[in-house]
């Protein structure tokens, strides 16, 4: 990747991260970059969003069960 392309990619991620923060998604920059890369490789964004939501539900349930123990 040349310098200009790398700079453009960084700026695009910065913008996406700003939007993500504005929307209070709770995604960190690294996770967001992975999700964007998956979409760029053809993963359906709606299916990906559903998976993220389900993983969050599962994590919350695990934390709740650990707190009750």
PyMOL Python script that loads the backbone (N, CA, C, O; Angstrom):
from pymol import cmd

cmd.read_pdbstr("""\
ATOM      1  N   UNK A   1       0.854  -1.170   0.000  1.00  0.00           N
ATOM      2  CA  UNK A   1       0.000   0.000   0.000  1.00  0.00           C
ATOM      3  C   UNK A   1       0.901   1.235   0.000  1.00  0.00           C
ATOM      4  O   UNK A   1       1.788   1.368   0.844  1.00  0.00           O
ATOM      5  N   UNK A   2       0.668   2.119  -0.939  1.00  0.00           N
ATOM      6  CA  UNK A   2       1.517   3.309  -0.984  1.00  0.00           C
ATOM      7  C   UNK A   2       1.107   4.303   0.101  1.00  0.00           C
ATOM      8  O   UNK A   2       0.100   4.124   0.787  1.00  0.00           O
ATOM      9  N   UNK A   3       1.894   5.329   0.232  1.00  0.00           N
ATOM     10  CA  UNK A   3       1.702   6.299   1.310  1.00  0.00           C
ATOM     11  C   UNK A   3       0.352   7.008   1.241  1.00  0.00           C
ATOM     12  O   UNK A   3      -0.310   7.186   2.263  1.00  0.00           O
ATOM     13  N   UNK A   4      -0.049   7.405   0.057  1.00  0.00           N
ATOM     14  CA  UNK A   4      -1.321   8.102  -0.120  1.00  0.00           C
ATOM     15  C   UNK A   4      -2.494   7.191   0.220  1.00  0.00           C
ATOM     16  O   UNK A   4      -3.440   7.612   0.887  1.00  0.00           O
ATOM     17  N   UNK A   5      -2.434   5.962  -0.232  1.00  0.00           N
ATOM     18  CA  UNK A   5      -3.505   5.008   0.057  1.00  0.00           C
ATOM     19  C   UNK A   5      -3.597   4.737   1.552  1.00  0.00           C
ATOM     20  O   UNK A   5      -4.693   4.643   2.104  1.00  0.00           O
ATOM     21  N   UNK A   6      -2.450   4.613   2.203  1.00  0.00           N
ATOM     22  CA  UNK A   6      -2.436   4.374   3.645  1.00  0.00           C
ATOM     23  C   UNK A   6      -3.035   5.568   4.393  1.00  0.00           C
ATOM     24  O   UNK A   6      -3.785   5.391   5.353  1.00  0.00           O
ATOM     25  N   UNK A   7      -2.705   6.769   3.951  1.00  0.00           N
ATOM     26  CA  UNK A   7      -3.247   7.973   4.577  1.00  0.00           C
ATOM     27  C   UNK A   7      -4.757   8.054   4.370  1.00  0.00           C
ATOM     28  O   UNK A   7      -5.496   8.398   5.293  1.00  0.00           O
ATOM     29  N   UNK A   8      -5.211   7.739   3.165  1.00  0.00           N
ATOM     30  CA  UNK A   8      -6.649   7.737   2.882  1.00  0.00           C
ATOM     31  C   UNK A   8      -7.381   6.710   3.733  1.00  0.00           C
ATOM     32  O   UNK A   8      -8.468   6.982   4.243  1.00  0.00           O
ATOM     33  N   UNK A   9      -6.792   5.537   3.884  1.00  0.00           N
ATOM     34  CA  UNK A   9      -7.399   4.483   4.704  1.00  0.00           C
ATOM     35  C   UNK A   9      -7.490   4.927   6.156  1.00  0.00           C
ATOM     36  O   UNK A   9      -8.505   4.708   6.818  1.00  0.00           O
ATOM     37  N   UNK A  10      -6.433   5.547   6.645  1.00  0.00           N
ATOM     38  CA  UNK A  10      -6.412   6.033   8.028  1.00  0.00           C
ATOM     39  C   UNK A  10      -7.482   7.101   8.244  1.00  0.00           C
ATOM     40  O   UNK A  10      -8.191   7.082   9.250  1.00  0.00           O
ATOM     41  N   UNK A  11      -7.595   8.035   7.291  1.00  0.00           N
ATOM     42  CA  UNK A  11      -8.603   9.091   7.395  1.00  0.00           C
ATOM     43  C   UNK A  11     -10.016   8.525   7.327  1.00  0.00           C
ATOM     44  O   UNK A  11     -10.909   8.990   8.035  1.00  0.00           O
ATOM     45  N   UNK A  12     -10.220   7.526   6.479  1.00  0.00           N
ATOM     46  CA  UNK A  12     -11.530   6.886   6.380  1.00  0.00           C
ATOM     47  C   UNK A  12     -11.891   6.192   7.689  1.00  0.00           C
ATOM     48  O   UNK A  12     -13.029   6.281   8.150  1.00  0.00           O
ATOM     49  N   UNK A  13     -10.928   5.506   8.280  1.00  0.00           N
ATOM     50  CA  UNK A  13     -11.179   4.845   9.555  1.00  0.00           C
ATOM     51  C   UNK A  13     -11.445   5.874  10.646  1.00  0.00           C
ATOM     52  O   UNK A  13     -12.321   5.671  11.487  1.00  0.00           O
ATOM     53  N   UNK A  14     -10.702   6.969  10.641  1.00  0.00           N
ATOM     54  CA  UNK A  14     -10.943   8.031  11.624  1.00  0.00           C
ATOM     55  C   UNK A  14     -12.368   8.561  11.512  1.00  0.00           C
ATOM     56  O   UNK A  14     -13.042   8.763  12.523  1.00  0.00           O
ATOM     57  N   UNK A  15     -12.822   8.785  10.287  1.00  0.00           N
ATOM     58  CA  UNK A  15     -14.183   9.278  10.073  1.00  0.00           C
ATOM     59  C   UNK A  15     -15.211   8.241  10.529  1.00  0.00           C
ATOM     60  O   UNK A  15     -16.176   8.580  11.214  1.00  0.00           O
ATOM     61  N   UNK A  16     -15.005   6.989  10.151  1.00  0.00           N
ATOM     62  CA  UNK A  16     -15.926   5.926  10.570  1.00  0.00           C
ATOM     63  C   UNK A  16     -15.949   5.798  12.094  1.00  0.00           C
ATOM     64  O   UNK A  16     -17.006   5.561  12.679  1.00  0.00           O
ATOM     65  N   UNK A  17     -14.800   5.950  12.733  1.00  0.00           N
ATOM     66  CA  UNK A  17     -14.725   5.859  14.189  1.00  0.00           C
ATOM     67  C   UNK A  17     -15.455   7.042  14.838  1.00  0.00           C
ATOM     68  O   UNK A  17     -16.127   6.875  15.855  1.00  0.00           O
ATOM     69  N   UNK A  18     -15.324   8.219  14.256  1.00  0.00           N
ATOM     70  CA  UNK A  18     -16.045   9.387  14.775  1.00  0.00           C
ATOM     71  C   UNK A  18     -17.553   9.178  14.686  1.00  0.00           C
ATOM     72  O   UNK A  18     -18.285   9.484  15.627  1.00  0.00           O
ATOM     73  N   UNK A  19     -18.008   8.658  13.560  1.00  0.00           N
ATOM     74  CA  UNK A  19     -19.433   8.376  13.392  1.00  0.00           C
ATOM     75  C   UNK A  19     -19.875   7.306  14.386  1.00  0.00           C
ATOM     76  O   UNK A  19     -20.942   7.414  14.991  1.00  0.00           O
ATOM     77  N   UNK A  20     -19.051   6.279  14.549  1.00  0.00           N
ATOM     78  CA  UNK A  20     -19.349   5.206  15.493  1.00  0.00           C
ATOM     79  C   UNK A  20     -19.490   5.754  16.911  1.00  0.00           C
ATOM     80  O   UNK A  20     -20.401   5.364  17.642  1.00  0.00           O
ATOM     81  N   UNK A  21     -18.601   6.644  17.297  1.00  0.00           N
ATOM     82  CA  UNK A  21     -18.680   7.256  18.623  1.00  0.00           C
ATOM     83  C   UNK A  21     -19.919   8.124  18.761  1.00  0.00           C
ATOM     84  O   UNK A  21     -20.593   8.092  19.790  1.00  0.00           O
ATOM     85  N   UNK A  22     -20.220   8.900  17.725  1.00  0.00           N
ATOM     86  CA  UNK A  22     -21.410   9.755  17.736  1.00  0.00           C
ATOM     87  C   UNK A  22     -22.669   8.914  17.934  1.00  0.00           C
ATOM     88  O   UNK A  22     -23.585   9.310  18.654  1.00  0.00           O
ATOM     89  N   UNK A  23     -22.704   7.751  17.288  1.00  0.00           N
ATOM     90  CA  UNK A  23     -23.852   6.851  17.389  1.00  0.00           C
ATOM     91  C   UNK A  23     -23.801   5.977  18.644  1.00  0.00           C
ATOM     92  O   UNK A  23     -24.705   5.178  18.889  1.00  0.00           O
ATOM     93  N   UNK A  24     -22.743   6.136  19.431  1.00  0.00           N
ATOM     94  CA  UNK A  24     -22.558   5.392  20.688  1.00  0.00           C
ATOM     95  C   UNK A  24     -22.654   3.877  20.489  1.00  0.00           C
ATOM     96  O   UNK A  24     -23.373   3.185  21.209  1.00  0.00           O
ATOM     97  N   UNK A  25     -21.913   3.382  19.494  1.00  0.00           N
ATOM     98  CA  UNK A  25     -21.933   1.944  19.205  1.00  0.00           C
ATOM     99  C   UNK A  25     -21.141   1.136  20.219  1.00  0.00           C
ATOM    100  O   UNK A  25     -21.395  -0.055  20.398  1.00  0.00           O
ATOM    101  N   UNK A  26     -20.175   1.775  20.887  1.00  0.00           N
ATOM    102  CA  UNK A  26     -19.336   1.059  21.833  1.00  0.00           C
ATOM    103  C   UNK A  26     -18.218   0.273  21.166  1.00  0.00           C
ATOM    104  O   UNK A  26     -17.543  -0.519  21.823  1.00  0.00           O
ATOM    105  N   UNK A  27     -18.016   0.480  19.875  1.00  0.00           N
ATOM    106  CA  UNK A  27     -16.955  -0.238  19.156  1.00  0.00           C
ATOM    107  C   UNK A  27     -15.640   0.519  19.298  1.00  0.00           C
ATOM    108  O   UNK A  27     -15.603   1.742  19.158  1.00  0.00           O
ATOM    109  N   UNK A  28     -14.567  -0.206  19.576  1.00  0.00           N
ATOM    110  CA  UNK A  28     -13.256   0.436  19.582  1.00  0.00           C
ATOM    111  C   UNK A  28     -12.723   0.494  18.155  1.00  0.00           C
ATOM    112  O   UNK A  28     -13.273  -0.136  17.252  1.00  0.00           O
ATOM    113  N   UNK A  29     -11.666   1.242  17.961  1.00  0.00           N
ATOM    114  CA  UNK A  29     -11.118   1.463  16.618  1.00  0.00           C
ATOM    115  C   UNK A  29     -10.690   0.150  15.959  1.00  0.00           C
ATOM    116  O   UNK A  29     -10.921  -0.050  14.766  1.00  0.00           O
ATOM    117  N   UNK A  30     -10.076  -0.733  16.721  1.00  0.00           N
ATOM    118  CA  UNK A  30      -9.595  -2.002  16.166  1.00  0.00           C
ATOM    119  C   UNK A  30     -10.766  -2.871  15.698  1.00  0.00           C
ATOM    120  O   UNK A  30     -10.750  -3.408  14.590  1.00  0.00           O
ATOM    121  N   UNK A  31     -11.770  -3.001  16.551  1.00  0.00           N
ATOM    122  CA  UNK A  31     -12.942  -3.801  16.195  1.00  0.00           C
ATOM    123  C   UNK A  31     -13.638  -3.223  14.971  1.00  0.00           C
ATOM    124  O   UNK A  31     -14.041  -3.960  14.072  1.00  0.00           O
ATOM    125  N   UNK A  32     -13.776  -1.909  14.941  1.00  0.00           N
ATOM    126  CA  UNK A  32     -14.404  -1.258  13.802  1.00  0.00           C
ATOM    127  C   UNK A  32     -13.629  -1.534  12.514  1.00  0.00           C
ATOM    128  O   UNK A  32     -14.230  -1.777  11.467  1.00  0.00           O
ATOM    129  N   UNK A  33     -12.305  -1.498  12.587  1.00  0.00           N
ATOM    130  CA  UNK A  33     -11.510  -1.760  11.384  1.00  0.00           C
ATOM    131  C   UNK A  33     -11.698  -3.197  10.900  1.00  0.00           C
ATOM    132  O   UNK A  33     -11.725  -3.446   9.695  1.00  0.00           O
ATOM    133  N   UNK A  34     -11.828  -4.134  11.825  1.00  0.00           N
ATOM    134  CA  UNK A  34     -12.079  -5.528  11.453  1.00  0.00           C
ATOM    135  C   UNK A  34     -13.450  -5.665  10.789  1.00  0.00           C
ATOM    136  O   UNK A  34     -13.586  -6.348   9.774  1.00  0.00           O
ATOM    137  N   UNK A  35     -14.459  -5.019  11.361  1.00  0.00           N
ATOM    138  CA  UNK A  35     -15.804  -5.086  10.788  1.00  0.00           C
ATOM    139  C   UNK A  35     -15.848  -4.471   9.394  1.00  0.00           C
ATOM    140  O   UNK A  35     -16.497  -5.008   8.496  1.00  0.00           O
ATOM    141  N   UNK A  36     -15.163  -3.356   9.212  1.00  0.00           N
ATOM    142  CA  UNK A  36     -15.106  -2.727   7.892  1.00  0.00           C
ATOM    143  C   UNK A  36     -14.421  -3.653   6.890  1.00  0.00           C
ATOM    144  O   UNK A  36     -14.887  -3.810   5.762  1.00  0.00           O
ATOM    145  N   UNK A  37     -13.309  -4.267   7.311  1.00  0.00           N
ATOM    146  CA  UNK A  37     -12.590  -5.185   6.419  1.00  0.00           C
ATOM    147  C   UNK A  37     -13.472  -6.369   6.028  1.00  0.00           C
ATOM    148  O   UNK A  37     -13.459  -6.797   4.874  1.00  0.00           O
ATOM    149  N   UNK A  38     -14.234  -6.897   6.979  1.00  0.00           N
ATOM    150  CA  UNK A  38     -15.137  -8.010   6.655  1.00  0.00           C
ATOM    151  C   UNK A  38     -16.175  -7.583   5.626  1.00  0.00           C
ATOM    152  O   UNK A  38     -16.470  -8.330   4.693  1.00  0.00           O
ATOM    153  N   UNK A  39     -16.733  -6.380   5.791  1.00  0.00           N
ATOM    154  CA  UNK A  39     -17.698  -5.877   4.808  1.00  0.00           C
ATOM    155  C   UNK A  39     -17.048  -5.698   3.444  1.00  0.00           C
ATOM    156  O   UNK A  39     -17.653  -6.009   2.418  1.00  0.00           O
ATOM    157  N   UNK A  40     -15.827  -5.201   3.434  1.00  0.00           N
ATOM    158  CA  UNK A  40     -15.114  -5.019   2.170  1.00  0.00           C
ATOM    159  C   UNK A  40     -14.838  -6.347   1.470  1.00  0.00           C
ATOM    160  O   UNK A  40     -14.661  -6.394   0.253  1.00  0.00           O
ATOM    161  N   UNK A  41     -14.804  -7.428   2.257  1.00  0.00           N
ATOM    162  CA  UNK A  41     -14.564  -8.750   1.683  1.00  0.00           C
ATOM    163  C   UNK A  41     -15.867  -9.506   1.416  1.00  0.00           C
ATOM    164  O   UNK A  41     -15.856 -10.715   1.183  1.00  0.00           O
ATOM    165  N   UNK A  42     -16.981  -8.789   1.452  1.00  0.00           N
ATOM    166  CA  UNK A  42     -18.240  -9.377   1.022  1.00  0.00           C
ATOM    167  C   UNK A  42     -19.185  -9.872   2.093  1.00  0.00           C
ATOM    168  O   UNK A  42     -20.249 -10.403   1.774  1.00  0.00           O
ATOM    169  N   UNK A  43     -18.822  -9.710   3.367  1.00  0.00           N
ATOM    170  CA  UNK A  43     -19.732 -10.144   4.424  1.00  0.00           C
ATOM    171  C   UNK A  43     -20.928  -9.192   4.452  1.00  0.00           C
ATOM    172  O   UNK A  43     -20.765  -7.975   4.364  1.00  0.00           O
ATOM    173  N   UNK A  44     -22.107  -9.748   4.573  1.00  0.00           N
ATOM    174  CA  UNK A  44     -23.327  -8.951   4.627  1.00  0.00           C
ATOM    175  C   UNK A  44     -23.319  -8.100   5.901  1.00  0.00           C
ATOM    176  O   UNK A  44     -23.245  -8.652   6.999  1.00  0.00           O
ATOM    177  N   UNK A  45     -23.394  -6.761   5.780  1.00  0.00           N
ATOM    178  CA  UNK A  45     -23.332  -5.886   6.953  1.00  0.00           C
ATOM    179  C   UNK A  45     -24.469  -6.111   7.948  1.00  0.00           C
ATOM    180  O   UNK A  45     -24.265  -6.000   9.156  1.00  0.00           O
ATOM    181  N   UNK A  46     -25.655  -6.423   7.453  1.00  0.00           N
ATOM    182  CA  UNK A  46     -26.771  -6.661   8.366  1.00  0.00           C
ATOM    183  C   UNK A  46     -26.563  -7.941   9.159  1.00  0.00           C
ATOM    184  O   UNK A  46     -26.864  -7.989  10.352  1.00  0.00           O
ATOM    185  N   UNK A  47     -26.053  -8.975   8.508  1.00  0.00           N
ATOM    186  CA  UNK A  47     -25.756 -10.221   9.210  1.00  0.00           C
ATOM    187  C   UNK A  47     -24.637 -10.006  10.224  1.00  0.00           C
ATOM    188  O   UNK A  47     -24.683 -10.545  11.329  1.00  0.00           O
ATOM    189  N   UNK A  48     -23.642  -9.224   9.850  1.00  0.00           N
ATOM    190  CA  UNK A  48     -22.535  -8.923  10.747  1.00  0.00           C
ATOM    191  C   UNK A  48     -23.035  -8.155  11.977  1.00  0.00           C
ATOM    192  O   UNK A  48     -22.616  -8.437  13.099  1.00  0.00           O
ATOM    193  N   UNK A  49     -23.920  -7.194  11.765  1.00  0.00           N
ATOM    194  CA  UNK A  49     -24.497  -6.439  12.885  1.00  0.00           C
ATOM    195  C   UNK A  49     -25.270  -7.373  13.820  1.00  0.00           C
ATOM    196  O   UNK A  49     -25.207  -7.228  15.041  1.00  0.00           O
ATOM    197  N   UNK A  50     -25.987  -8.315  13.249  1.00  0.00           N
ATOM    198  CA  UNK A  50     -26.738  -9.274  14.069  1.00  0.00           C
ATOM    199  C   UNK A  50     -25.793 -10.124  14.912  1.00  0.00           C
ATOM    200  O   UNK A  50     -26.075 -10.407  16.076  1.00  0.00           O
ATOM    201  N   UNK A  51     -24.684 -10.525  14.327  1.00  0.00           N
ATOM    202  CA  UNK A  51     -23.694 -11.321  15.068  1.00  0.00           C
ATOM    203  C   UNK A  51     -23.097 -10.512  16.209  1.00  0.00           C
ATOM    204  O   UNK A  51     -22.940 -11.022  17.319  1.00  0.00           O
ATOM    205  N   UNK A  52     -22.765  -9.259  15.946  1.00  0.00           N
ATOM    206  CA  UNK A  52     -22.192  -8.391  16.991  1.00  0.00           C
ATOM    207  C   UNK A  52     -23.194  -8.231  18.138  1.00  0.00           C
ATOM    208  O   UNK A  52     -22.818  -8.328  19.306  1.00  0.00           O
ATOM    209  N   UNK A  53     -24.462  -7.989  17.811  1.00  0.00           N
ATOM    210  CA  UNK A  53     -25.490  -7.848  18.847  1.00  0.00           C
ATOM    211  C   UNK A  53     -25.619  -9.119  19.673  1.00  0.00           C
ATOM    212  O   UNK A  53     -25.721  -9.060  20.898  1.00  0.00           O
ATOM    213  N   UNK A  54     -25.615 -10.263  19.006  1.00  0.00           N
ATOM    214  CA  UNK A  54     -25.739 -11.541  19.717  1.00  0.00           C
ATOM    215  C   UNK A  54     -24.533 -11.790  20.619  1.00  0.00           C
ATOM    216  O   UNK A  54     -24.691 -12.253  21.749  1.00  0.00           O
ATOM    217  N   UNK A  55     -23.332 -11.488  20.129  1.00  0.00           N
ATOM    218  CA  UNK A  55     -22.135 -11.653  20.953  1.00  0.00           C
ATOM    219  C   UNK A  55     -22.186 -10.754  22.185  1.00  0.00           C
ATOM    220  O   UNK A  55     -21.767 -11.160  23.269  1.00  0.00           O
ATOM    221  N   UNK A  56     -22.689  -9.557  22.024  1.00  0.00           N
ATOM    222  CA  UNK A  56     -22.827  -8.643  23.167  1.00  0.00           C
ATOM    223  C   UNK A  56     -23.830  -9.183  24.176  1.00  0.00           C
ATOM    224  O   UNK A  56     -23.599  -9.110  25.383  1.00  0.00           O
ATOM    225  N   UNK A  57     -24.948  -9.727  23.685  1.00  0.00           N
ATOM    226  CA  UNK A  57     -25.946 -10.321  24.589  1.00  0.00           C
ATOM    227  C   UNK A  57     -25.346 -11.485  25.362  1.00  0.00           C
ATOM    228  O   UNK A  57     -25.536 -11.607  26.572  1.00  0.00           O
ATOM    229  N   UNK A  58     -24.623 -12.336  24.652  1.00  0.00           N
ATOM    230  CA  UNK A  58     -23.996 -13.495  25.297  1.00  0.00           C
ATOM    231  C   UNK A  58     -22.969 -13.052  26.341  1.00  0.00           C
ATOM    232  O   UNK A  58     -22.915 -13.615  27.435  1.00  0.00           O
ATOM    233  N   UNK A  59     -22.166 -12.061  26.013  1.00  0.00           N
ATOM    234  CA  UNK A  59     -21.159 -11.560  26.954  1.00  0.00           C
ATOM    235  C   UNK A  59     -21.823 -10.965  28.184  1.00  0.00           C
ATOM    236  O   UNK A  59     -21.355 -11.175  29.303  1.00  0.00           O
ATOM    237  N   UNK A  60     -22.907 -10.225  27.992  1.00  0.00           N
ATOM    238  CA  UNK A  60     -23.626  -9.635  29.119  1.00  0.00           C
ATOM    239  C   UNK A  60     -24.211 -10.729  30.012  1.00  0.00           C
ATOM    240  O   UNK A  60     -24.169 -10.624  31.238  1.00  0.00           O
ATOM    241  N   UNK A  61     -24.749 -11.765  29.402  1.00  0.00           N
ATOM    242  CA  UNK A  61     -25.317 -12.872  30.175  1.00  0.00           C
ATOM    243  C   UNK A  61     -24.233 -13.589  30.968  1.00  0.00           C
ATOM    244  O   UNK A  61     -24.450 -13.955  32.123  1.00  0.00           O
ATOM    245  N   UNK A  62     -23.077 -13.792  30.363  1.00  0.00           N
ATOM    246  CA  UNK A  62     -21.967 -14.439  31.078  1.00  0.00           C
ATOM    247  C   UNK A  62     -21.508 -13.595  32.262  1.00  0.00           C
ATOM    248  O   UNK A  62     -21.267 -14.118  33.350  1.00  0.00           O
ATOM    249  N   UNK A  63     -21.389 -12.296  32.047  1.00  0.00           N
ATOM    250  CA  UNK A  63     -20.977 -11.405  33.137  1.00  0.00           C
ATOM    251  C   UNK A  63     -22.006 -11.405  34.257  1.00  0.00           C
ATOM    252  O   UNK A  63     -21.654 -11.394  35.436  1.00  0.00           O
ATOM    253  N   UNK A  64     -23.270 -11.418  33.884  1.00  0.00           N
ATOM    254  CA  UNK A  64     -24.320 -11.432  34.884  1.00  0.00           C
ATOM    255  C   UNK A  64     -24.282 -12.716  35.706  1.00  0.00           C
ATOM    256  O   UNK A  64     -24.442 -12.681  36.926  1.00  0.00           O
ATOM    257  N   UNK A  65     -24.069 -13.854  35.037  1.00  0.00           N
ATOM    258  CA  UNK A  65     -23.971 -15.132  35.737  1.00  0.00           C
ATOM    259  C   UNK A  65     -22.759 -15.179  36.648  1.00  0.00           C
ATOM    260  O   UNK A  65     -22.829 -15.743  37.740  1.00  0.00           O
ATOM    261  N   UNK A  66     -21.635 -14.589  36.215  1.00  0.00           N
ATOM    262  CA  UNK A  66     -20.443 -14.560  37.050  1.00  0.00           C
ATOM    263  C   UNK A  66     -20.638 -13.676  38.263  1.00  0.00           C
ATOM    264  O   UNK A  66     -20.148 -13.993  39.347  1.00  0.00           O
ATOM    265  N   UNK A  67     -21.345 -12.577  38.096  1.00  0.00           N
ATOM    266  CA  UNK A  67     -21.591 -11.660  39.207  1.00  0.00           C
ATOM    267  C   UNK A  67     -22.505 -12.296  40.249  1.00  0.00           C
ATOM    268  O   UNK A  67     -22.392 -11.995  41.437  1.00  0.00           O
ATOM    269  N   UNK A  68     -23.410 -13.174  39.813  1.00  0.00           N
ATOM    270  CA  UNK A  68     -24.347 -13.830  40.725  1.00  0.00           C
ATOM    271  C   UNK A  68     -23.697 -14.990  41.467  1.00  0.00           C
ATOM    272  O   UNK A  68     -24.214 -15.436  42.491  1.00  0.00           O
ATOM    273  N   UNK A  69     -22.604 -15.468  40.977  1.00  0.00           N
ATOM    274  CA  UNK A  69     -21.938 -16.624  41.601  1.00  0.00           C
ATOM    275  C   UNK A  69     -21.116 -16.225  42.793  1.00  0.00           C
ATOM    276  O   UNK A  69     -20.495 -17.078  43.427  1.00  0.00           O
TER     277      UNK A  69
END
""", "prot")
cmd.dss("prot")
cmd.show_as("cartoon", "prot")
cmd.util.cbc("prot")
cmd.orient("prot")
